[in-house]
Structures are given as C-alpha cells and as structure tokens.
Amino acid sequence: MFHENLYELRKMNSMTQEDLAEQVGVTRQAVAKWESGETLPDLDKSMRLAEALGVSLDDLANYEPSEHMGLGIPPKGKHLFGVVTVGEKGQIVIPAKARKMFAISPGDQLVVLGDESQGLAIIKSDHLLAMADLIRTSAEPV
C-alpha cells in the first residue's frame, strides 16, 4: 500500500524520483526501493515524503483507493467521507467520521451554503457566527 501510494503521488505531482529524493534528502535509489516495496523509509523520512507530496502521513501509509470510490489520495486537510443518500424530505446522514472530526453532535445547528458553480458546504452555525463577528470587529474603525 505505502509503495503504491508513494508512486502514484509522485506521478500526480509530476515529480521524478530525483526530484523527490532531493526534497527528502536521500538518493534516487532510496526512492526507487521505497516505490518497489523493497524497503520502507524510517518515520522521519516518511514525514518528509508526506510533506513533499502534500498529504498526511496517515494517508501516505494507509490510504486505500478502493475504500474511497477509487479516487486518489486527497491533499492534506481535504477529506472524502463517502456517499450519502438524500431522503424524501431532503435529509442526509453525515458520516460518523465527519461528525467526529468536526465535533457535530445531535441538536447542533448547521448552516448549508451554496454556490451554483462550486456546490454545497455545511458549517456549524456557531463557527459561522464567530467568523462573522471576527470580520465585523476587524472592519470597525479603531
């Protein structure tokens, strides 16, 4: 899994083995061995690889495209939580991993935002209000 993810990410980033090796501080041969699955980098080198490739260390090591509709590893901080089905009244169930990551609990109020060219976004109402307060206070004259 690691070696396959490493190879795919390097290609997605239009990098050669030499490019990646230079960023991580190793030889091209080390990168070639990691990509072939012959060896694995130590933790420090793995963290440098993830940083150079713009992904989390967890995704670099553990991401399974088959568990994510066959899609490649998302950039660091971006998530694909899965597919939800819209019910008859427009309701959706937010996946458990997303609820946990964003601390969404029963009874929380969420704001649904829309952009016709970008799609929908959901944000906790208290976060939106805090952001609005920050914008308002920074725009007030001193």
VENHU-V224135 format. One record per backbone hydrogen bond with DSSP energy under -0.5 kcal/mol. CO is the residue of the C=O (numbers start at 1). NH is the residue of the N-H. If there is no record, write none. Layout:
co = (CO,CO)
nh = (NH,NH)
This chain:
co = (1,2,3,4,5,6,7,8,9,10,11,16,17,18,19,20,21,21,27,28,29,30,31,32,33,33,33,34,42,43,44,45,46,47,48,49,50,50,51,54,56,57,58,59,63,64,65,65,65,66,68,75,79,87,91,92,95,95,96,97,98,99,100,103,105,109,111,111,113,115,115,119,121,123,124,124,125,126,127,128,129,130,131,132,133,134,135,136)
nh = (5,6,7,8,9,10,11,12,13,15,14,20,21,22,23,24,25,26,31,32,33,34,35,36,37,38,39,37,46,47,48,49,50,51,52,53,54,55,54,76,60,61,62,63,65,67,68,70,71,69,71,78,81,90,87,94,98,99,100,101,102,104,103,105,108,125,113,123,121,118,119,115,113,111,127,128,129,130,131,132,133,134,135,136,137,138,139,140)
